[in-house]
Amino acid sequence: MDEIQIHRKKLLFRAGHRGTKEMDMLLGNFANKHINLFDEVELELFNQLLDADDDLIYKCLLDKAALPDFMNNRVFQLLKDSAIKK
């Protein structure tokens, strides 16, 4: 297993083990669908997103909070698009 595969597995675990069931499901399902499509840059953007507080992610998804610079990217937009479609 190469480094990028190991990194993907770690991110998959983190995405599905956030602490709240709702975010576990939202981010875990998103990661399962998209993680293998992400390049190294997008994996780092997703890693930064996972470092954010659940409440901030939730508020940004609902446009209830200003989008921080580190979330203003394609990965967050994919997350938002997939959350709205459900």
C-alpha positions, 0 to 999 in steps of 0.5 A: 500500500502506497502513502496516498492509499494510507492517507486516504484510509486515515481520512476515511476513518476520520470522516466517519468518526467525528463524534456526532452521528449526523456528521459521521454519516454526512462526511463518511458517506461523502468520503466513501463516494469521493475520496478515491477521486481526489488528488493529493491537493484535494486530499489535503483540502479534505484533511483541512475540512476535517480539522474544522469544528462540526458546528462550523461545517454545518453552518457553512453548509446551510449558509448560516456562517461566512465561509472561511478561506480554507473551505472556499474550494472544490472539495467543500462545494462537492460536499455541499452539493452532495448534502443538498441532493439528499 
